[in-house]
Amino acid sequence: MSYFHDQEFQEKLLMFVCRDRNFLKRTADLLSEKDFKPRGKSSENIESFWIAEKAYKYWKDYHDPIGGLLRTEMQDFVSQHKKTIGPKQKDKLFSIVDKIKHANGLVAVEAIEKKVIEYRQRKAKQHAVREMIELQEKGELSDQEFLKICRRALNFHDKTLKIVDYEKDIEQRIKRREANKNRKFPYIFIDAFDKECRTFPRGELGIGLAKYKAGKSTFAVHLGQAYALQGYNVIHFTLEDNVEMVEDRYDASFTGVKIKSLDKHHSTVRKHLKRALEELKGKIRIVDGTDGGMTVERMEEIWENLRNQGFAADVVIVDYDEGVIPPEHHKGEGGERREMQDIYKSLKSFGSRRDIYMWVMAQTKRGKSGVTKQVVTGDDAAMDISKIKRCALCIGIGDGPDKSPEDARFMFVAVHRYDKARFGWPVIGDYARSIFYDRDATETYMTTYVPEKDN
């Protein structure tokens, strides 16, 4: 029996089919539920076929892995076929579902991809040989047809082009947009922004732009929480502050306890975190890159390693860009600018290649000491203005308006490729508790806030 029809191999393969977006993007054109169907009249491993059938249909309809909906879909399936599915088959089916959910025995995704490609290569060659024999017996195997069949068999996995039938895919597009209208553009949990516009889709880059000590790191923590609370897996790279400090910021923000008082309120922190973490379910990983050796290539290696361990991150947050080591050092005038260009090209490629949401914190040009700046625009970007051209969304974080509380900031949508830009609003935070946006305090302040009129 081929390894492809071995139950253990099929279960490992299904873990990626049901959970891993990148795996599906690379292999969905090579496999279908038919490859999991038992041979002949056998019903052995039919449960894997049922799961694959649901998983591939979900991917085709929504361009998303079935993930957390697998158990629900299979419960509906069992209910619809309760007359033909016996107790043993039901137990085996949900045993596989549980293995997929908990990623039991997960192996390196590259190893599975390699096996899939090898399997499809053998199938393609077998099909080509049969086709040539049939044509030869009919006397129709010309040299041109021979070359055409061979070329098709050898180039079956050409991923350089994505071709869709625009006319036939209408219903799939409608279903995809309906399912993704909220998920494709996640919220950032700041009311003034979320009510006015959306964020950006997977594969794109967002920038949080602020001057030194104006709230970049607290904004990064806020984004990590916002995405995690919407069910996305987040990797938070800290390149300036050590991992303990970032952990404390998350703890303070989730619990409402001041950072400096976390060590004095263990019971409160434990109780509040338990409640928060039940909702998050392990959605955040923090990577300490303060040793000075973090390149974009290294970030992608870490992303890949965590993926192989069952943590396929949807979001990468980098705090902040000047801590990233360029792929190549440039000497002479403009060298630092070219290095920053290389870094952002690599970050954009990383996000696009892995189909993830990418956020990078960046610093503005250094202004005069003691001079406040409320509206931060793309023109304020330090070192290399071209980074703003590469991002899908840039949110500037400036000083709060005159006579506003100390923890006030002014957020300005400087650039937006997918929605409107050039508008802003004040927000009130609580930086002692690592809270970038305090909804109640902001709402109270907004009852008295009067926007400045343009001169």
C-alpha positions as CSV (number, residue, x, y, z in Angstrom):
1,M,0.0,0.0,0.0
2,S,1.3,3.5,-0.8
3,Y,2.3,5.6,2.1
4,F,-0.2,8.2,1.0
5,H,-3.1,5.9,2.0
6,D,-1.6,5.0,5.3
7,Q,-3.8,6.3,8.1
8,E,-1.0,7.8,10.2
9,F,0.3,9.8,7.2
10,Q,-3.2,10.9,6.2
11,E,-3.9,12.2,9.7
12,K,-0.6,14.3,9.7
13,L,-1.5,15.6,6.3
14,L,-5.0,16.6,7.4
15,M,-3.5,18.6,10.3
16,F,-2.1,21.0,7.7
17,V,-5.1,20.8,5.4
18,C,-7.4,21.9,8.2
19,R,-5.1,24.4,9.9
20,D,-2.4,25.9,7.7
21,R,-3.2,28.6,5.2
22,N,0.2,28.6,3.5
23,F,0.2,24.8,3.1
24,L,-3.2,25.0,1.4
25,K,-2.0,27.8,-0.9
26,R,1.0,25.7,-2.0
27,T,-0.8,22.3,-2.4
28,A,-4.5,22.8,-2.9
29,D,-4.0,22.6,-6.7
30,L,-2.2,19.2,-6.2
31,L,-4.6,17.5,-3.9
32,S,-8.4,17.1,-3.3
33,E,-10.6,15.1,-1.2
34,K,-10.5,12.3,-3.9
35,D,-6.9,11.6,-2.9
36,F,-8.2,10.5,0.5
37,K,-10.9,8.3,-0.8
38,P,-10.4,4.6,0.0
39,R,-9.5,2.4,-2.9
40,G,-12.1,0.2,-4.5
41,K,-15.0,-0.8,-2.3
42,S,-13.0,-0.6,0.9
43,S,-14.3,1.7,3.6
44,E,-10.9,1.7,5.5
45,N,-10.0,5.3,6.6
46,I,-13.2,6.6,5.2
47,E,-13.2,9.1,8.1
48,S,-10.2,10.9,6.7
49,F,-12.0,11.3,3.4
50,W,-15.0,12.8,5.1
51,I,-12.8,15.4,6.9
52,A,-10.9,16.2,3.7
53,E,-14.1,16.6,1.8
54,K,-15.3,19.3,4.3
55,A,-11.8,20.9,4.5
56,Y,-11.3,21.3,0.8
57,K,-14.9,22.6,0.2
58,Y,-14.4,25.2,2.9
59,W,-11.1,26.3,1.4
60,K,-12.6,26.5,-2.1
61,D,-15.6,28.6,-0.8
62,Y,-13.7,30.9,1.6
63,H,-10.0,30.7,0.9
64,D,-9.4,30.0,4.6
65,P,-8.6,26.8,6.4
66,I,-11.5,25.2,8.2
67,G,-9.7,25.4,11.5
68,G,-11.9,25.8,14.6
69,L,-15.1,25.0,12.6
70,L,-14.0,21.5,11.8
71,R,-15.7,19.9,14.8
72,T,-18.9,21.8,14.1
73,E,-18.9,20.8,10.4
74,M,-18.3,17.2,11.3
75,Q,-21.1,17.2,13.9
76,D,-23.4,18.5,11.2
77,F,-22.2,15.8,8.8
78,V,-22.8,13.0,11.4
79,S,-26.2,14.4,12.1
80,Q,-27.1,14.3,8.4
81,H,-25.8,10.8,8.0
82,K,-26.8,9.2,11.3
83,K,-28.5,6.3,9.6
84,T,-25.3,5.2,7.9
85,I,-22.6,6.2,10.4
86,G,-22.2,3.7,13.2
87,P,-20.9,4.4,16.7
88,K,-17.3,3.1,16.0
89,Q,-17.0,5.2,12.9
90,K,-18.3,8.2,14.8
91,D,-15.7,7.7,17.6
92,K,-12.9,7.2,15.1
93,L,-14.0,10.4,13.2
94,F,-13.9,12.6,16.3
95,S,-10.7,11.0,17.5
96,I,-9.1,12.3,14.3
97,V,-10.7,15.7,14.7
98,D,-9.2,16.0,18.2
99,K,-5.8,15.0,16.9
100,I,-6.1,17.7,14.3
101,K,-7.2,20.3,16.8
102,H,-4.4,19.6,19.2
103,A,-1.8,19.0,16.5
104,N,-0.8,15.7,18.0
105,G,2.4,14.3,16.5
106,L,2.8,17.3,14.2
107,V,5.9,17.0,11.9
108,A,7.8,19.6,9.8
109,V,5.5,21.0,7.1
110,E,8.3,20.9,4.5
111,A,8.5,17.1,4.9
112,I,4.7,16.7,4.3
113,E,4.9,19.1,1.3
114,K,7.7,17.1,-0.2
115,K,5.8,13.8,0.2
116,V,2.7,15.4,-1.5
117,I,4.8,16.6,-4.4
118,E,6.5,13.3,-4.8
119,Y,3.1,11.5,-4.8
120,R,1.7,13.9,-7.4
121,Q,4.8,13.5,-9.5
122,R,4.3,9.7,-9.6
123,K,0.6,10.1,-10.4
124,A,1.4,12.6,-13.2
125,K,4.0,10.3,-14.8
126,Q,1.7,7.3,-14.5
127,H,-1.1,9.2,-16.2
128,A,1.3,10.5,-18.9
129,V,2.5,6.9,-19.7
130,R,-1.1,5.6,-19.9
131,E,-2.0,8.5,-22.2
132,M,1.0,7.9,-24.5
133,I,0.2,4.2,-24.7
134,E,-3.4,4.9,-25.7
135,L,-2.4,7.3,-28.4
136,Q,0.4,5.0,-29.6
137,E,-2.1,2.2,-30.0
138,K,-4.4,4.5,-32.0
139,G,-1.5,5.6,-34.1
140,E,-2.0,9.2,-32.9
141,L,1.2,9.8,-30.9
142,S,3.0,12.4,-32.9
143,D,6.3,13.9,-31.7
144,Q,4.6,17.2,-30.9
145,E,2.0,15.3,-28.8
146,F,4.7,13.3,-27.1
147,L,6.6,16.4,-26.0
148,K,3.3,18.1,-24.9
149,I,2.4,15.2,-22.6
150,C,5.9,15.0,-21.1
151,R,6.0,18.7,-20.5
152,R,2.7,18.7,-18.8
153,A,3.7,15.8,-16.6
154,L,7.0,17.5,-15.6
155,N,5.6,21.0,-15.1
156,F,2.5,20.0,-13.2
157,H,3.5,22.0,-10.1
158,D,4.2,25.3,-11.8
159,K,3.4,28.0,-9.2
160,T,4.7,31.0,-11.1
161,L,1.2,31.9,-12.3
162,K,-2.2,31.8,-10.6
163,I,-5.0,31.5,-13.1
164,V,-8.7,31.6,-12.3
165,D,-11.7,31.2,-14.5
166,Y,-13.3,34.6,-13.8
167,E,-16.6,33.6,-15.3
168,K,-17.0,30.3,-13.4
169,D,-15.8,31.6,-10.0
170,I,-18.6,34.1,-9.4
171,E,-20.3,32.1,-6.5
172,Q,-16.9,31.4,-4.9
173,R,-16.1,35.1,-4.9
174,I,-19.4,36.0,-3.4
175,K,-19.0,33.4,-0.6
176,R,-15.4,34.5,0.1
177,R,-16.4,38.2,0.4
178,E,-19.3,37.4,2.6
179,A,-17.2,35.3,4.9
180,N,-14.3,37.7,4.9
181,K,-16.0,41.0,5.2
182,N,-15.1,41.2,8.9
183,R,-12.2,38.8,9.1
184,K,-10.2,39.9,6.1
185,F,-9.8,43.4,7.5
186,P,-9.5,42.9,11.3
187,Y,-10.4,45.6,13.7
188,I,-7.8,47.4,15.8
189,F,-10.2,48.0,18.6
190,I,-10.0,51.8,18.5
191,D,-13.5,53.0,17.9
192,A,-12.8,56.2,16.0
193,F,-10.8,54.2,13.4
194,D,-13.0,51.1,13.2
195,K,-16.1,53.1,12.7
196,E,-14.6,55.2,9.9
197,C,-12.5,52.7,7.9
198,R,-11.1,49.2,7.7
199,T,-7.5,48.1,8.1
200,F,-5.8,46.0,5.4
201,P,-5.8,42.4,4.1
202,R,-3.3,39.6,4.5
203,G,0.0,40.0,2.7
204,E,0.2,43.7,3.4
205,L,2.2,46.0,5.7
206,G,1.1,48.5,8.3
207,I,3.3,51.1,10.1
208,G,2.8,52.7,13.5
209,L,4.8,56.0,13.2
210,A,5.7,58.0,16.3
211,K,8.5,60.0,17.9
212,Y,10.8,58.7,20.6
213,K,8.9,57.6,23.7
214,A,5.5,58.6,22.3
215,G,3.8,55.2,22.6
216,K,5.0,52.9,19.8
217,S,5.6,50.0,22.1
218,T,2.3,50.4,23.9
219,F,0.6,50.6,20.5
220,A,2.3,47.4,19.4
221,V,1.0,45.6,22.5
222,H,-2.5,47.0,21.8
223,L,-2.3,45.6,18.3
224,G,-1.1,42.2,19.6
225,Q,-4.1,42.1,21.9
226,A,-6.6,43.3,19.3
227,Y,-5.6,40.6,16.7
228,A,-5.4,37.8,19.3
229,L,-8.8,38.6,20.7
230,Q,-10.2,38.2,17.2
231,G,-8.7,34.7,17.0
232,Y,-5.5,35.4,15.1
233,N,-2.1,33.9,16.1
234,V,0.4,36.7,16.8
235,I,4.2,36.8,16.9
236,H,5.5,39.9,18.6
237,F,9.2,40.7,17.9
238,T,10.7,43.1,20.4
239,L,13.9,44.6,19.2
240,E,14.3,47.4,21.7
241,D,12.9,46.4,25.0
242,N,13.7,43.0,26.6
243,V,11.0,40.3,26.6
244,E,10.3,40.7,30.4
245,M,9.3,44.3,29.8
246,V,7.0,43.3,27.0
247,E,5.5,40.5,29.1
248,D,4.8,43.1,31.9
249,R,3.1,45.4,29.4
250,Y,0.8,42.7,28.2
251,D,0.1,41.7,31.9
252,A,-0.6,45.2,32.9
253,S,-2.8,45.9,29.9
254,F,-4.9,42.7,30.4
255,T,-5.3,43.1,34.2
256,G,-5.5,46.9,34.6
257,V,-2.7,46.7,37.3
258,K,0.1,49.3,37.0
259,I,3.3,47.9,35.6
260,K,5.3,49.0,38.7
261,S,2.7,47.3,40.9
262,L,2.5,43.9,39.2
263,D,4.8,42.3,41.8
264,K,2.6,43.5,44.6
265,H,-0.7,42.2,43.4
266,H,0.0,38.5,42.4
267,S,-3.5,37.3,43.2
268,T,-5.3,40.0,41.2
269,V,-2.9,39.5,38.3
270,R,-3.4,35.7,38.3
271,K,-7.2,36.0,38.5
272,H,-7.5,38.5,35.7
273,L,-5.0,36.9,33.5
274,K,-6.6,33.5,33.9
275,R,-9.8,35.0,32.5
276,A,-8.1,36.8,29.7
277,L,-6.0,33.8,28.7
278,E,-9.0,31.6,28.5
279,E,-10.2,33.8,25.7
280,L,-6.9,34.1,24.0
281,K,-6.0,30.4,24.1
282,G,-2.3,30.8,23.5
283,K,-2.6,33.2,20.6
284,I,0.5,35.4,21.4
285,R,4.2,34.5,21.2
286,I,6.9,37.1,22.1
287,V,10.4,36.9,20.6
288,D,13.3,38.7,22.2
289,G,15.5,40.1,19.5
290,T,17.4,42.6,21.6
291,D,20.7,40.8,21.1
292,G,21.1,42.8,17.9
293,G,21.2,40.0,15.4
294,M,17.6,40.0,14.1
295,T,17.3,40.1,10.3
296,V,14.1,39.7,8.4
297,E,15.4,36.3,7.2
298,R,15.8,35.2,10.9
299,M,12.2,36.4,11.6
300,E,10.9,34.2,8.8
301,E,12.9,31.3,10.1
302,I,11.3,31.7,13.6
303,W,7.9,32.0,11.9
304,E,8.6,28.8,10.1
305,N,9.8,27.0,13.2
306,L,6.8,28.0,15.2
307,R,4.6,26.9,12.3
308,N,6.2,23.5,12.3
309,Q,5.3,23.3,16.0
310,G,1.7,23.9,15.3
311,F,1.6,27.7,15.8
312,A,0.9,29.2,12.3
313,A,1.1,32.9,13.0
314,D,-1.4,35.2,11.1
315,V,0.2,38.4,12.4
316,V,3.7,39.6,12.8
317,I,4.4,42.7,14.9
318,V,7.9,44.2,14.8
319,D,8.9,46.8,17.5
320,Y,10.7,48.6,16.0
321,D,12.3,48.9,12.5
322,E,15.7,50.4,13.5
323,G,16.4,47.2,15.4
324,V,16.3,45.1,12.3
325,I,19.7,44.2,10.7
326,P,19.8,44.9,7.0
327,P,20.5,42.0,4.6
328,E,23.5,44.0,3.3
329,H,25.4,47.0,4.7
330,H,25.9,50.0,2.4
331,K,28.8,52.4,2.9
332,G,29.0,56.1,2.0
333,E,26.4,58.8,1.7
334,G,22.8,57.5,1.8
335,G,24.0,54.1,3.0
336,E,21.6,54.0,6.0
337,R,18.7,55.0,3.8
338,R,19.4,52.2,1.3
339,E,19.7,49.7,4.2
340,M,16.3,50.8,5.4
341,Q,14.9,50.4,1.9
342,D,16.3,46.8,1.8
343,I,14.7,46.1,5.2
344,Y,11.3,47.2,4.2
345,K,11.5,45.3,0.9
346,S,12.3,42.2,2.9
347,L,9.5,42.8,5.4
348,K,7.0,43.4,2.6
349,S,8.1,40.2,0.8
350,F,7.9,38.2,4.1
351,G,4.3,39.3,4.7
352,S,3.3,38.7,1.1
353,R,5.0,35.3,0.8
354,R,3.5,34.0,4.0
355,D,0.1,35.7,3.5
356,I,0.2,37.4,6.9
357,Y,-0.7,40.7,8.5
358,M,2.5,42.6,9.1
359,W,2.8,45.6,11.5
360,V,6.1,47.5,12.0
361,M,6.7,50.3,14.5
362,A,8.8,53.1,13.2
363,Q,10.3,56.3,14.6
364,T,9.9,59.8,13.2
365,K,12.7,62.3,12.5
366,R,14.1,63.8,15.6
367,G,12.5,67.2,16.2
368,K,13.5,70.0,18.5
369,S,13.5,69.2,22.2
370,G,10.4,70.3,24.0
371,V,8.5,71.1,20.8
372,T,5.2,69.2,20.5
373,K,3.8,67.8,17.3
374,Q,0.2,66.7,17.1
375,V,-0.2,65.5,13.5
376,V,2.4,62.9,12.4
377,T,2.3,62.3,8.7
378,G,4.4,60.2,6.3
379,D,6.7,63.1,5.7
380,D,7.9,62.7,9.3
381,A,9.3,59.2,8.7
382,A,12.9,59.0,9.8
383,M,15.8,57.9,7.5
384,D,13.8,56.6,4.5
385,I,10.5,58.1,3.3
386,S,10.0,55.3,0.8
387,K,8.9,53.0,3.6
388,I,5.6,54.9,3.6
389,K,5.1,54.1,-0.1
390,R,5.5,50.4,0.6
391,C,2.9,50.2,3.4
392,A,-0.8,49.7,3.0
393,L,-1.6,51.7,6.2
394,C,0.4,54.2,8.2
395,I,-1.0,55.5,11.5
396,G,0.9,58.5,12.9
397,I,1.0,58.9,16.7
398,G,1.5,62.5,17.8
399,D,1.2,64.5,20.9
400,G,-2.2,65.1,22.4
401,P,-4.0,68.4,21.8
402,D,-3.4,71.4,24.0
403,K,-4.8,71.2,27.5
404,S,-5.4,67.4,27.1
405,P,-4.4,64.8,29.7
406,E,-0.8,63.7,29.9
407,D,-1.6,60.3,28.4
408,A,-3.4,61.8,25.4
409,R,-2.1,61.1,21.9
410,F,-3.3,62.2,18.5
411,M,-3.8,59.4,15.9
412,F,-3.6,60.4,12.2
413,V,-4.2,58.1,9.3
414,A,-1.4,59.3,7.1
415,V,-1.6,56.7,4.3
416,H,-4.3,54.1,3.5
417,R,-4.3,52.0,0.3
418,Y,-7.6,50.3,1.1
419,D,-9.7,53.1,2.6
420,K,-9.7,56.9,3.2
421,A,-6.8,58.7,4.8
422,R,-5.8,62.2,6.0
423,F,-8.0,62.2,9.1
424,G,-7.3,62.0,12.8
425,W,-8.6,62.0,16.3
426,P,-7.3,62.1,19.9
427,V,-7.2,59.1,22.2
428,I,-6.6,58.8,25.9
429,G,-4.5,56.0,27.3
430,D,-3.2,54.9,30.6
431,Y,0.5,54.3,30.1
432,A,1.1,53.3,33.7
433,R,-1.1,50.3,32.9
434,S,0.3,49.9,29.4
435,I,-3.1,50.8,27.9
436,F,-2.8,52.7,24.6
437,Y,-6.6,53.3,24.3
438,D,-8.9,53.8,27.3
439,R,-12.4,53.8,25.7
440,D,-14.2,55.4,28.7
441,A,-11.6,58.1,29.2
442,T,-11.5,58.9,25.5
443,E,-15.3,59.2,25.3
444,T,-15.3,61.5,28.3
445,Y,-12.6,63.7,26.8
446,M,-14.3,63.8,23.4
447,T,-17.4,65.5,25.0
448,T,-15.2,68.6,25.5
449,Y,-12.7,68.3,22.7
450,V,-12.9,71.0,20.0
451,P,-10.9,70.2,16.8
452,E,-8.4,72.8,15.7
453,K,-9.5,74.7,12.6
454,D,-7.1,74.7,9.6
455,N,-5.6,78.2,9.0
